[in-house]
Amino acid sequence: MEEVISLSKLISGVKKNKWVILFSTTAAVCIMVIYLFWFATPIYKGGAQILVNQSERETSLEAQSVQANLQLVNTYKTIILSPRILGEVKAKLGNRYTLQGLSDSVEVDTNADSQVITITAQDADPKQAVLIANQTAEVFKKQIPNIMKINNVTILSYAKTMPNQAPIKPKKMILLIASFFLGLIIGFIIMIIRLIFDRSIKDAEDIQNCLDIPLLGVVSEMNMKGEVKNGKKN
């Protein structure tokens, strides 16, 4: 016989399994709290900005020269993340990081139709994140005349450490909310599995559903004195 869980049975199951649902939700949130406050490593970000401006040989701000600089921005993004730039940054930082580690840490972003490039770095130490971003910007500015044979890069702003700077990861509130709903879902899954595989008969309705026969009457449970367990005489 196909197992069908009615709404009333589902509501009854929630009432009977409320402690299971409560336990799974509480456990999921507690595990997440332990992870966030004892095991997770906070990650901080520092960002420097560079401006792709006119070449020193340019004497006017013509539209064509501006468009040419915009087209160079994507090329510059690739150059910033190249081993030539990050290799020198690695050396300036005392080889504390691997080349792959710096590549994973440094990000380069630009806005559409903007000549400003933002170099951001992530690290468990906010001071190191700032140092990586600033060193990358300085090395790029120094190397670009040798690579492209033009000197049109200016450091617009350096990354700075902020007092009481908050980490960008992990996002504690989002993870706590996610763990709450995950625990809730796990509790409901356990409840539904118990309902599906529970073959025990608990009341008259279960007898009707299992045997598909009409119910003629109910025999009350009595004790040795002939008293119904609800306190009434037979």
Backbone bond lengths (Angstrom), bond angles and torsions (degrees), N, CA, C in turn:
res aa  C-N    CA-C-N  psi(-1)  N-CA   C-N-CA  omega(-1)  CA-C   N-CA-C  phi
1 M - - - 1.466 - - 1.521 109.65 -
2 E 1.295 114.74 134.89 1.456 119.81 -178.90 1.517 110.11 -67.68
3 E 1.311 115.76 131.83 1.467 121.38 -178.85 1.523 109.62 -80.93
4 V 1.314 116.06 121.79 1.459 121.87 179.40 1.522 108.35 -121.53
5 I 1.329 116.46 128.01 1.457 121.13 178.03 1.523 107.92 -103.26
6 S 1.315 116.06 110.39 1.459 120.66 -179.70 1.518 109.83 -77.54
7 L 1.333 114.73 167.50 1.465 119.59 179.98 1.515 111.05 -63.96
8 S 1.339 115.46 -40.51 1.466 118.91 -179.95 1.523 111.44 -65.23
9 K 1.357 115.31 -38.01 1.461 119.00 177.86 1.515 110.95 -68.27
10 L 1.333 115.61 -34.48 1.463 119.91 179.08 1.527 110.62 -67.40
11 I 1.337 115.93 -43.59 1.470 120.16 178.23 1.524 110.47 -63.40
12 S 1.338 115.09 -41.40 1.463 119.35 177.90 1.525 110.63 -63.83
13 G 1.342 115.45 -37.88 1.457 119.65 178.57 1.511 112.28 -64.84
14 V 1.336 116.62 -37.10 1.466 120.62 177.47 1.523 109.98 -62.91
15 K 1.338 116.44 -42.36 1.459 120.07 -179.87 1.525 111.43 -65.30
16 K 1.334 115.66 -40.88 1.463 119.42 -177.49 1.526 112.23 -74.31
17 N 1.327 115.67 -29.20 1.469 119.78 -176.63 1.528 112.52 -107.91
18 K 1.326 117.19 21.39 1.461 119.65 -176.74 1.525 112.20 -61.49
19 W 1.327 115.99 -32.78 1.460 118.25 -179.56 1.530 111.03 -72.67
20 V 1.334 116.46 -31.64 1.464 119.94 176.19 1.526 110.03 -66.17
21 I 1.339 115.88 -44.83 1.465 120.99 179.37 1.522 110.37 -64.47
22 L 1.340 116.17 -43.28 1.462 120.45 179.51 1.525 110.93 -63.76
23 F 1.320 116.65 -41.07 1.464 120.44 -179.08 1.527 111.12 -66.14
24 S 1.332 117.65 -45.41 1.474 120.19 -178.29 1.526 110.98 -65.34
25 T 1.336 116.71 -38.08 1.471 119.72 178.53 1.519 111.14 -67.25
26 T 1.329 116.15 -46.27 1.465 120.59 179.40 1.524 111.26 -62.99
27 A 1.341 116.37 -41.17 1.463 120.50 -179.64 1.518 111.21 -63.64
28 A 1.337 116.61 -42.61 1.467 120.27 -179.61 1.527 111.07 -63.61
29 V 1.328 117.01 -43.23 1.469 120.58 179.66 1.525 110.67 -67.10
30 C 1.323 117.20 -41.07 1.466 120.31 -179.76 1.528 111.46 -64.84
31 I 1.328 116.62 -41.16 1.465 120.26 177.79 1.521 110.33 -61.93
32 M 1.342 116.54 -41.80 1.461 120.12 179.50 1.524 111.11 -65.96
33 V 1.332 117.56 -40.43 1.466 121.68 178.12 1.529 110.26 -61.39
34 I 1.327 116.34 -45.04 1.462 120.29 178.79 1.520 110.69 -60.99
35 Y 1.339 116.52 -42.74 1.466 120.38 179.72 1.529 111.34 -64.34
36 L 1.339 116.39 -45.84 1.461 120.11 -174.87 1.521 112.53 -67.38
37 F 1.328 117.24 -39.56 1.462 119.99 -172.01 1.533 113.75 -97.26
38 W 1.346 117.41 -12.14 1.464 118.43 -178.88 1.527 113.76 -122.53
39 F 1.307 118.55 -24.69 1.460 119.88 -173.50 1.531 113.73 -120.50
40 A 1.325 118.26 -33.00 1.463 120.58 -177.10 1.527 110.68 -69.42
41 T 1.333 115.78 138.28 1.461 121.38 178.17 1.526 109.34 -95.80
42 P 1.334 118.27 118.09 1.477 119.27 178.80 1.519 110.72 -67.60
43 I 1.324 116.01 139.07 1.458 122.50 -179.23 1.528 109.28 -114.07
44 Y 1.343 115.59 130.98 1.459 121.41 -179.12 1.529 109.80 -111.09
45 K 1.321 115.74 161.39 1.457 120.66 -177.09 1.513 110.48 -130.14
46 G 1.328 114.91 140.34 1.464 121.28 172.69 1.517 108.36 -127.94
47 G 1.345 116.50 142.35 1.456 119.28 -176.54 1.518 113.05 -134.56
48 A 1.336 115.93 133.76 1.466 122.65 174.50 1.527 108.25 -116.85
49 Q 1.340 116.32 152.29 1.454 120.92 -179.47 1.521 110.67 -120.03
50 I 1.324 114.83 137.40 1.460 120.07 175.08 1.520 108.39 -122.47
51 L 1.307 115.63 151.37 1.463 122.25 -177.73 1.525 109.25 -115.09
52 V 1.313 114.65 126.26 1.460 120.50 173.66 1.528 106.13 -89.62
53 N 1.338 116.51 98.57 1.463 120.73 -174.75 1.526 110.66 -107.92
54 Q 1.305 115.70 -166.03 1.450 120.17 -176.88 1.522 111.23 -72.97
55 S 1.298 115.39 146.01 1.461 120.09 174.89 1.516 109.66 -63.04
56 E 1.322 116.19 150.95 1.469 120.07 179.39 1.522 111.77 -61.33
57 R 1.326 115.91 -21.31 1.461 119.48 179.78 1.520 112.57 -79.86
58 E 1.371 115.39 -14.05 1.463 119.19 179.81 1.526 109.10 -79.72
59 T 1.305 117.12 141.37 1.463 121.84 -179.19 1.510 112.53 -112.45
60 S 1.336 117.49 -8.63 1.466 120.15 -179.50 1.513 109.55 -144.22
61 L 1.336 116.41 157.23 1.459 122.51 179.91 1.518 109.47 -93.04
62 E 1.301 116.65 67.62 1.443 120.78 -179.71 1.521 110.03 -77.51
63 A 1.331 116.13 153.79 1.465 121.35 -178.24 1.522 111.44 -61.10
64 Q 1.313 118.19 -35.37 1.455 121.17 -178.67 1.523 111.70 -66.01
65 S 1.325 116.90 -40.18 1.459 119.99 179.87 1.523 111.19 -69.01
66 V 1.346 116.97 -36.74 1.463 120.69 176.56 1.520 110.17 -63.66
67 Q 1.343 116.97 -43.62 1.459 120.96 179.23 1.519 111.05 -63.81
68 A 1.318 116.04 -37.19 1.464 119.67 178.08 1.524 111.22 -63.83
69 N 1.327 116.55 -39.59 1.465 120.39 177.69 1.523 111.68 -65.98
70 L 1.339 116.35 -37.79 1.460 120.06 177.92 1.523 110.88 -62.96
71 Q 1.311 116.26 -39.03 1.456 120.00 178.64 1.526 111.91 -68.10
72 L 1.323 116.38 -26.92 1.464 120.28 178.93 1.528 112.59 -75.11
73 V 1.329 116.59 -19.97 1.457 120.35 -174.77 1.530 111.02 -58.45
74 N 1.336 117.46 -46.87 1.465 120.03 179.97 1.522 111.71 -63.10
75 T 1.325 116.15 -36.98 1.465 119.59 175.97 1.519 110.57 -64.12
76 Y 1.317 116.35 -42.42 1.461 120.82 -179.92 1.536 111.69 -63.89
77 K 1.337 117.24 -35.74 1.467 120.67 177.88 1.527 110.60 -59.00
78 T 1.341 115.83 -41.81 1.461 120.10 179.33 1.517 111.06 -68.88
79 I 1.319 116.09 -39.71 1.468 119.98 -179.20 1.521 111.12 -64.93
80 I 1.331 117.45 -39.80 1.470 120.93 -178.82 1.527 111.03 -58.42
81 L 1.332 116.24 -38.65 1.467 120.64 -177.26 1.524 112.86 -90.58
82 S 1.312 117.03 7.45 1.465 120.99 -178.84 1.525 110.54 -77.20
83 P 1.331 117.72 155.36 1.471 120.86 177.78 1.528 113.24 -58.66
84 R 1.329 117.57 -27.60 1.472 119.22 -179.62 1.525 110.81 -64.14
85 I 1.314 117.29 -43.06 1.465 120.72 179.80 1.521 110.78 -76.93
86 L 1.343 116.29 -51.58 1.465 119.66 -176.39 1.533 111.47 -67.76
87 G 1.338 116.88 -27.19 1.465 118.83 176.66 1.517 111.61 -64.68
88 E 1.346 116.82 -41.29 1.466 119.41 178.04 1.526 110.90 -70.76
89 V 1.338 117.06 -36.71 1.473 120.26 175.42 1.517 109.88 -60.43
90 K 1.321 116.28 -43.49 1.466 121.62 178.02 1.531 111.10 -57.34
91 A 1.322 116.31 -44.17 1.474 120.65 179.69 1.522 111.25 -65.85
92 K 1.338 117.50 -41.22 1.464 121.17 -179.46 1.525 111.55 -66.95
93 L 1.324 116.89 -26.03 1.464 120.62 178.70 1.525 111.66 -90.42
94 G 1.319 116.09 13.28 1.462 120.28 176.34 1.510 113.87 74.33
95 N 1.343 116.92 27.33 1.467 122.07 -179.94 1.528 112.44 55.13
96 R 1.314 114.40 31.15 1.464 119.12 178.98 1.527 110.97 -72.38
97 Y 1.312 116.68 -26.67 1.462 122.12 -178.65 1.526 109.86 -115.78
98 T 1.321 115.61 153.75 1.455 120.30 172.04 1.524 109.02 -82.60
99 L 1.309 116.09 163.58 1.458 120.36 178.72 1.525 110.71 -62.70
100 Q 1.334 116.31 -40.25 1.464 119.90 178.30 1.525 110.63 -67.93
101 G 1.326 116.31 -36.85 1.467 119.49 178.28 1.516 111.85 -62.84
102 L 1.326 117.38 -41.45 1.464 120.93 177.08 1.523 110.98 -66.76
103 S 1.327 116.27 -39.74 1.461 119.88 179.49 1.525 111.12 -62.65
104 D 1.331 116.60 -37.06 1.467 120.42 177.95 1.522 111.69 -73.85
105 S 1.332 116.47 -28.53 1.456 120.84 -176.17 1.523 113.02 -81.43
106 V 1.331 117.12 -37.09 1.465 121.73 -172.90 1.528 110.64 -89.01
107 E 1.319 115.71 134.38 1.459 122.56 175.04 1.523 109.08 -126.50
108 V 1.318 115.91 146.32 1.467 121.83 -179.55 1.517 108.12 -122.87
109 D 1.331 117.24 124.32 1.469 122.20 -177.49 1.525 109.81 -128.24
110 T 1.316 114.04 148.50 1.469 121.03 174.75 1.512 108.79 -140.38
111 N 1.322 115.81 154.81 1.459 121.43 172.65 1.526 109.10 -96.94
112 A 1.315 115.15 154.60 1.462 119.30 179.82 1.529 110.25 -61.70
113 D 1.335 115.29 137.36 1.471 122.45 178.46 1.527 112.20 57.89
114 S 1.324 116.00 31.89 1.466 120.07 179.06 1.520 109.37 -121.94
115 Q 1.308 116.24 142.89 1.457 121.57 177.98 1.528 111.69 -94.70
116 V 1.332 116.46 7.60 1.465 121.38 -179.64 1.522 109.30 -96.95
117 I 1.312 115.64 130.40 1.464 122.55 176.38 1.526 108.01 -112.86
118 T 1.324 116.07 129.93 1.465 121.38 178.38 1.513 109.43 -104.18
119 I 1.318 115.68 123.61 1.468 122.12 177.72 1.521 107.69 -105.35
120 T 1.319 117.09 116.12 1.466 121.35 179.50 1.521 109.66 -116.04
121 A 1.315 115.06 148.13 1.465 121.07 177.46 1.520 108.84 -132.98
122 Q 1.312 116.02 144.88 1.461 121.81 -179.76 1.518 109.66 -117.52
123 D 1.337 115.10 139.68 1.463 119.98 179.72 1.525 108.90 -160.73
124 A 1.331 115.08 157.87 1.461 119.43 177.63 1.522 112.07 -69.03
125 D 1.316 117.07 -21.07 1.463 122.69 176.70 1.525 108.48 -106.28
126 P 1.341 118.44 119.25 1.470 119.51 -177.96 1.527 113.25 -60.48
127 K 1.330 117.49 -33.05 1.468 120.20 178.77 1.520 111.14 -67.72
128 Q 1.329 116.11 -37.62 1.455 119.56 178.62 1.526 111.35 -70.00
129 A 1.326 117.27 -35.67 1.461 120.41 177.15 1.523 110.43 -61.62
130 V 1.333 116.40 -42.34 1.465 121.51 177.53 1.526 110.15 -64.95
131 L 1.328 116.77 -43.43 1.469 120.89 -178.51 1.529 111.68 -63.48
132 I 1.314 116.92 -42.56 1.463 120.57 179.71 1.527 110.87 -62.81
133 A 1.351 116.54 -45.64 1.465 120.28 -179.84 1.525 111.28 -61.50
134 N 1.328 116.75 -45.48 1.467 120.33 -178.50 1.529 112.28 -68.07
135 Q 1.327 117.00 -40.65 1.461 120.11 178.77 1.528 110.83 -64.96
136 T 1.318 117.07 -38.84 1.468 120.27 178.64 1.521 110.55 -63.89
137 A 1.343 116.75 -42.64 1.464 120.04 178.73 1.527 111.25 -64.35
138 E 1.326 117.47 -42.07 1.467 120.50 -178.70 1.532 111.96 -68.02
139 V 1.325 116.39 -42.70 1.466 119.75 179.66 1.525 110.16 -64.68
140 F 1.318 116.60 -41.37 1.465 119.94 179.46 1.525 110.87 -62.98
141 K 1.336 116.79 -44.64 1.462 120.26 179.35 1.530 111.29 -61.54
142 K 1.322 116.34 -36.50 1.465 120.12 -178.93 1.535 112.03 -74.26
143 Q 1.321 116.19 -35.16 1.461 119.95 -173.74 1.532 113.82 -87.58
144 I 1.331 117.29 -23.16 1.466 118.65 -173.48 1.530 113.59 -62.07
145 P 1.349 120.98 -35.02 1.473 118.68 176.01 1.528 112.64 -63.18
146 N 1.335 117.72 -32.79 1.464 120.84 178.54 1.523 111.83 -75.29
147 I 1.356 116.03 -31.31 1.459 119.85 -176.61 1.522 111.66 -83.35
148 M 1.339 116.67 -47.78 1.463 121.62 -174.54 1.529 113.24 -102.76
149 K 1.318 116.99 -6.30 1.470 121.66 -179.48 1.532 112.96 63.97
150 I 1.318 115.63 22.38 1.470 120.63 174.26 1.519 108.55 -137.77
151 N 1.321 114.74 152.85 1.461 119.56 -179.19 1.527 108.55 -120.33
152 N 1.313 115.81 82.58 1.471 119.52 -176.45 1.528 112.07 -128.13
153 V 1.318 116.83 30.10 1.465 120.87 -179.97 1.524 108.94 -118.55
154 T 1.338 114.56 130.23 1.468 121.47 177.36 1.520 109.01 -126.74
155 I 1.318 116.94 137.74 1.471 119.72 175.46 1.522 108.04 -78.18
156 L 1.322 114.64 114.02 1.464 120.28 -176.25 1.524 111.43 -78.30
157 S 1.312 116.64 -43.54 1.467 120.33 178.42 1.524 109.19 -155.96
158 Y 1.329 114.89 145.64 1.453 120.78 178.12 1.525 110.09 -93.90
159 A 1.320 115.32 153.76 1.462 120.23 174.15 1.523 109.49 -70.34
160 K 1.318 116.50 146.16 1.463 121.63 -178.93 1.524 109.62 -137.23
161 T 1.328 115.11 146.06 1.461 119.39 174.16 1.519 108.87 -79.11
162 M 1.323 115.46 141.41 1.459 121.20 -179.87 1.525 109.85 -110.55
163 P 1.332 117.63 144.23 1.473 119.08 176.75 1.522 110.62 -64.83
164 N 1.331 115.46 137.80 1.463 121.89 -179.38 1.531 111.76 54.91
165 Q 1.326 115.54 40.36 1.459 120.29 -179.07 1.524 110.58 -65.70
166 A 1.319 116.06 131.61 1.462 121.24 -179.60 1.521 109.98 -87.89
167 P 1.327 117.76 142.21 1.463 120.02 177.58 1.522 111.05 -69.63
168 I 1.323 115.61 152.63 1.468 119.75 177.84 1.525 111.21 -85.93
169 K 1.302 117.57 -21.47 1.458 123.10 177.66 1.527 108.83 -144.95
170 P 1.316 118.72 149.92 1.472 126.49 -6.34 1.524 111.65 -77.05
171 K 1.313 116.52 154.63 1.457 121.76 177.60 1.533 107.98 -84.77
172 K 1.325 114.70 95.44 1.466 120.78 -168.07 1.527 112.57 -61.52
173 M 1.333 117.63 -46.79 1.458 119.56 -175.79 1.521 111.53 -62.73
174 I 1.331 116.64 -42.91 1.469 120.31 -179.90 1.527 110.51 -63.52
175 L 1.326 116.76 -42.56 1.459 120.34 -179.16 1.524 111.65 -68.03
176 L 1.332 117.42 -36.41 1.469 120.11 177.87 1.522 111.01 -66.42
177 I 1.327 116.85 -41.80 1.469 120.04 177.78 1.529 110.31 -64.86
178 A 1.335 116.07 -41.21 1.463 120.11 179.09 1.530 111.01 -63.53
179 S 1.344 116.89 -40.15 1.465 119.73 179.65 1.525 110.93 -67.25
180 F 1.338 117.35 -34.59 1.463 120.81 177.65 1.530 110.48 -61.31
181 F 1.329 116.80 -49.34 1.462 120.16 -178.93 1.528 111.41 -69.35
182 L 1.337 116.97 -33.47 1.459 119.49 176.99 1.525 110.84 -63.76
183 G 1.343 116.57 -44.86 1.460 120.01 177.05 1.512 112.07 -62.59
184 L 1.346 116.32 -37.58 1.457 120.76 178.08 1.528 110.71 -63.90
185 I 1.324 116.21 -44.01 1.466 120.61 -179.76 1.528 110.80 -64.82
186 I 1.339 116.74 -42.35 1.462 120.16 178.58 1.522 110.49 -61.30
187 G 1.342 117.08 -41.49 1.456 120.95 178.04 1.514 111.96 -61.03
188 F 1.341 117.37 -43.23 1.467 121.15 179.31 1.528 110.99 -67.24
189 I 1.329 117.36 -36.93 1.469 120.01 178.27 1.524 110.45 -64.10
190 I 1.337 116.23 -43.72 1.465 120.14 177.36 1.522 110.27 -61.25
191 M 1.338 117.12 -41.52 1.457 121.27 179.73 1.527 111.39 -62.41
192 I 1.340 117.33 -45.24 1.462 121.15 -178.70 1.524 110.86 -65.56
193 I 1.344 117.01 -40.05 1.465 120.06 177.48 1.521 110.74 -61.87
194 R 1.314 116.04 -41.58 1.470 119.61 178.27 1.516 111.55 -64.54
195 L 1.318 116.96 -38.12 1.457 120.15 178.34 1.527 111.92 -66.83
196 I 1.333 116.09 -40.71 1.464 119.89 -177.56 1.530 111.33 -67.43
197 F 1.333 116.81 -41.59 1.462 120.08 -174.35 1.527 113.16 -96.02
198 D 1.311 116.98 2.40 1.469 120.09 177.55 1.530 109.35 -81.55
199 R 1.340 117.60 108.63 1.462 122.65 -178.79 1.527 112.90 -101.10
200 S 1.307 117.57 4.48 1.465 120.44 -178.99 1.527 110.82 -74.94
201 I 1.358 114.80 151.09 1.468 121.47 179.42 1.526 107.98 -101.94
202 K 1.302 115.39 122.20 1.460 119.88 -174.30 1.522 112.95 -111.08
203 D 1.313 119.33 -25.63 1.467 121.25 -178.08 1.523 109.67 -151.56
204 A 1.354 114.78 178.94 1.465 120.94 -177.79 1.523 112.34 -62.67
205 E 1.303 116.90 -33.38 1.460 120.60 -179.68 1.523 110.94 -64.27
206 D 1.344 116.45 -35.95 1.460 120.11 177.61 1.516 111.29 -64.71
207 I 1.353 116.87 -37.50 1.468 120.59 178.58 1.524 110.26 -63.68
208 Q 1.311 116.78 -45.81 1.460 120.78 178.74 1.524 111.50 -60.51
209 N 1.328 116.38 -42.71 1.453 119.92 -177.83 1.527 112.01 -69.05
210 C 1.333 116.49 -38.27 1.465 120.14 -176.67 1.526 112.33 -76.14
211 L 1.356 117.52 -43.80 1.464 121.36 -174.63 1.525 113.33 -95.98
212 D 1.320 116.77 -13.21 1.465 121.78 179.19 1.527 111.36 56.38
213 I 1.350 115.76 45.66 1.468 121.29 178.20 1.519 108.29 -129.92
214 P 1.335 117.10 154.77 1.471 119.17 -179.89 1.525 111.44 -71.31
215 L 1.306 116.12 151.11 1.462 122.54 179.61 1.528 108.86 -92.92
216 L 1.346 116.81 121.39 1.469 121.66 -178.76 1.517 112.59 -93.11
217 G 1.319 117.78 -31.70 1.454 120.00 -179.00 1.511 110.65 -175.29
218 V 1.319 114.90 172.22 1.453 121.84 -178.28 1.516 109.03 -126.28
219 V 1.321 117.62 128.59 1.457 122.82 176.71 1.520 108.32 -94.77
220 S 1.320 115.61 120.83 1.459 119.99 -178.77 1.520 110.74 -75.80
221 E 1.312 116.32 149.82 1.454 121.41 177.75 1.522 109.26 -82.38
222 M 1.375 116.03 130.38 1.464 120.91 -177.09 1.520 110.07 -121.21
223 N 1.328 114.72 158.36 1.461 119.69 176.02 1.515 110.19 -93.68
224 M 1.335 118.14 -173.30 1.462 122.42 -175.65 1.522 112.87 -66.43
225 K 1.332 118.52 -21.16 1.466 122.07 -179.18 1.521 111.78 -89.07
226 G 1.287 116.71 3.65 1.457 119.68 -179.78 1.512 113.35 80.76
227 E 1.313 117.41 18.00 1.454 121.33 179.95 1.528 109.90 -99.41
228 V 1.325 113.52 137.38 1.458 118.46 174.85 1.520 107.82 -68.47
229 K 1.313 115.57 142.34 1.465 118.50 -173.24 1.517 113.81 -66.11
230 N 1.329 117.69 -13.74 1.460 118.29 175.88 1.516 112.17 -85.11
231 G 1.355 115.71 1.49 1.457 119.58 174.62 1.507 114.68 104.57
232 K 1.362 119.15 -3.98 1.459 121.27 -179.67 1.513 110.88 -94.69
233 K 1.343 116.04 151.32 1.465 121.61 178.31 1.524 109.11 -77.88
234 N 1.373 115.74 147.35 1.449 120.35 177.79 1.536 109.97 -79.21
